[in-house]
Amino acid sequence: MNLPESTLNLLLSGIMGIVGGLITIPINAYFSKQIKRDEILLQHELDGIAKTRELILQHELEMTRNGTGNEIAEIKAAVARLERRIGNE
């Protein structure tokens, strides 16, 4: 079989492309899967942190609405007054 050199080069480059694709596609798919899995896990952790922060802020807001926040401020002021009184004696 005598093929011209350009035809032979074209066939060889096609075969090399197919073999290269068969090797690199599974490797790329594996790494993509691992990266996506890690991304999903980190997103889940971030969602948990965001939910926790939201609940804490809601609790603080509810305490402020109920006046609990003012009571704490009043207690702190009373403690400061007592400290000043004790310091003056």
C-alpha positions as CSV (number, residue, x, y, z in Angstrom):
1,M,0.0,0.0,0.0
2,N,1.7,3.2,-1.2
3,L,-0.1,6.2,0.1
4,P,1.2,9.7,-0.5
5,E,3.0,11.2,2.5
6,S,0.4,13.9,3.1
7,T,-2.4,11.2,3.3
8,L,-0.3,9.1,5.7
9,N,0.4,12.1,7.9
10,L,-3.3,13.0,7.9
11,L,-4.3,9.4,8.9
12,L,-1.6,9.3,11.6
13,S,-2.6,12.7,13.1
14,G,-6.3,11.5,13.1
15,I,-5.4,8.3,15.0
16,M,-3.2,10.2,17.4
17,G,-6.1,12.7,18.1
18,I,-8.5,9.8,18.7
19,V,-6.1,8.1,21.1
20,G,-5.3,11.3,22.9
21,G,-9.0,12.1,23.3
22,L,-9.6,8.6,24.7
23,I,-6.9,9.2,27.3
24,T,-7.6,12.8,28.3
25,I,-11.4,12.8,28.4
26,P,-11.7,10.3,31.3
27,I,-8.9,12.1,33.2
28,N,-10.7,15.5,32.7
29,A,-14.0,13.9,33.7
30,Y,-12.5,12.5,36.9
31,F,-10.9,15.8,37.9
32,S,-14.1,17.7,37.0
33,K,-16.2,15.3,39.2
34,Q,-13.8,15.8,42.1
35,I,-13.8,19.6,41.9
36,K,-17.6,19.7,41.6
37,R,-18.0,17.4,44.6
38,D,-15.7,19.6,46.7
39,E,-17.6,22.7,45.5
40,I,-20.9,21.1,46.6
41,L,-19.5,20.2,50.0
42,L,-18.1,23.7,50.5
43,Q,-21.4,25.3,49.4
44,H,-23.3,23.1,51.9
45,E,-20.9,24.3,54.7
46,L,-21.4,28.0,53.6
47,D,-25.2,27.5,53.6
48,G,-25.0,26.1,57.1
49,I,-22.9,29.1,58.3
50,A,-25.3,31.6,56.6
51,K,-28.3,29.9,58.2
52,T,-26.7,30.0,61.7
53,R,-25.8,33.7,61.3
54,E,-29.4,34.4,60.1
55,L,-30.8,32.6,63.2
56,I,-28.5,34.5,65.5
57,L,-29.5,37.8,64.0
58,Q,-33.2,36.9,64.2
59,H,-32.8,36.0,67.8
60,E,-31.0,39.3,68.6
61,L,-33.7,41.3,66.7
62,E,-36.4,39.5,68.6
63,M,-34.6,40.2,71.9
64,T,-34.4,43.8,71.0
65,R,-38.0,44.0,70.1
66,N,-39.0,42.4,73.4
67,G,-36.9,44.9,75.3
68,T,-34.4,42.3,76.5
69,G,-31.6,44.2,74.9
70,N,-32.6,47.4,76.9
71,E,-32.6,45.4,80.1
72,I,-29.1,44.2,79.4
73,A,-27.9,47.8,78.8
74,E,-29.6,48.9,82.0
75,I,-27.8,46.1,84.0
76,K,-24.5,47.1,82.5
77,A,-25.1,50.7,83.4
78,A,-26.1,49.7,87.0
79,V,-22.9,47.6,87.3
80,A,-20.8,50.6,86.1
81,R,-22.5,52.9,88.6
82,L,-21.8,50.4,91.4
83,E,-18.2,50.1,90.3
84,R,-17.9,53.9,90.4
85,R,-19.5,54.0,93.9
86,I,-17.1,51.4,95.2
87,G,-14.2,53.2,93.7
88,N,-15.2,56.5,95.4
89,E,-15.5,54.9,98.9
